[in-house]
């Protein structure tokens, strides 16, 4: 198996997390005073795709509080888990700057923060159960979270070569590409927490109505800003519903290439059949509970 060419290691918590008076928590009843440490986390986006005026615009790092017992309460809340908002509540609690909404975080930045919070709370080793995709044998697997790498803002020359078409940066946090089949110019944006929530809500609604899952078209509708210069939402949605499969696949490929993110894949070798492949570290609620 080829070794991954990591672009750079994540800027994860250092051993010398600084203490901030702004986030001090006094345990007054016991007559104790405890200052909650904070840490700086590198953002894969480097703040390049947040609009001017956003607190993270051109910011390369974000300050977060270390998790406490109060955050553990959040992670065990069955109500929050069932509603699918448990990570949003966690992020709201640990992000120091109150101007920053977790819903406006780009997906790659959000993942980087969650990984950093997990490491500072419980350490870098994540032991979990996994299933071999070849022989389906269940086995234990240990992931080293410090092996995660960050993919920063894209080199558009490289991306264009990878997807086989020019990818242009508008300078407004969006990209323009020409679709291979329909030959239309499409403007796309990176997906944030709000978009993820809308996609999930639409899927749940369709599930209740026993309709076909719309994961692919829902994601396309979240990331496509305009088509051939028009930003009329009804026209765009109608086009997406009738988009040639070749164009749909092309946009998904471009999105992977231009999205700053973290690479959580690590080598998996099956103990039963010796099957080898890269496997992605799952970020679920179990991710924050290493001992249960």
C-alpha positions, 0 to 999 in steps of 0.5 A, a space after each residue: 500500500 502506498 504511503 499517504 503524501 500528507 501536505 502538513 500535519 494538523 496544528 493540534 493542541 500543544 502541551 503548553 496550552 495557555 490559560 485565559 482569565 476570560 474563561 476562568 471558572 470559579 468553584 466558589 462553593 468549595 473555595 477553589 479557583 480554577 482557570 480553564 485552559 485554552 488552545 489555538 487550533 490551526 484552521 485548514 481554510 486559513 480563513 480565506 473563504 469567510 466573507 469580509 467582516 466575519 470574525 474568521 476572515 483571513 484568520 489562520 487559527 481559532 481559540 477554543 476552551 478545553 473540554 470540561 465535565 459540562 461538555 461531557 454532559 452535552 455529549 451524553 445528552 440523548 435529546 441532543 444526539 437524536 436531534 443531530 445537534 450534539 456537536 453544534 452544542 459542543 462547539 458553541 461551548 468551547 469556541 472562545 470568541 462569542 461572535 463565531 457561530 458554529 453554524 458558519 464554520 466551514 466543514 474542514 475547520 469544524 472537523 479540525 476543532 473537533 479533533 483538537 478538542 478530542 485530543 486535549 480531553 482524552 489523548 491522541 489514541 482513539 480505539 474503536 471497533 471496525 469491520 473489515 470491508 473484505 471479509 466483514 470480520 469485526 476487530 479492534 482498531 487504534 487510530 493515532 489522531 496526531 497522524 491526521 493531516 491538513 489540506 489547506 487552500 487549493 492550488 488551482 493550477 493543480 486542481 485544474 489539472 486533476 479535474 481536467 478543466 479550469 477552476 477559477 477563484 472569484 475572490 468572493 469565496 466561490 469558484 467557477 467551473 465549466 461543466 463537461 457535458 452541458 458546457 455551462 459555467 457553474 459557481 460553487 461555494 464551500 459547504 458550512 454547518 448551516 448547509 449541512 443542517 439543511 441537507 440533513 433536515 431535507 433528508 429526514 423529511 423525505 425519509 418520513 414521507 418515504 421518498 427517495 434519498 436526495 443526498 446528492 442533489 441536496 448537496 449540489 443545491 447547497 454548494 451551487 451559487 449560480 448557473 450561467 450567471 443566474 442566481 434564481 434559486 428555482 431555476 438552479 434547483 430545476 437544473 440540478 434535478 435534471 443535471 447530466 450524471 457526468 456533470 454531477 460527478 464532475 462537481 463532486 470531484 471539484 468540491 473534494 479538490 477545493 475544500 480545505 479539510 483534514 485527512 483522517 484516513 489511516 492504514 487498515 490491515 485486517 487481522 483475519 484476511 490481511 486485506 489492506 486499505 486506507 480507512 477514515 476515522 469515524 467522528 461519532 459521539 463514541 469518538 469522545 468516549 474512549 473508555 466506554 
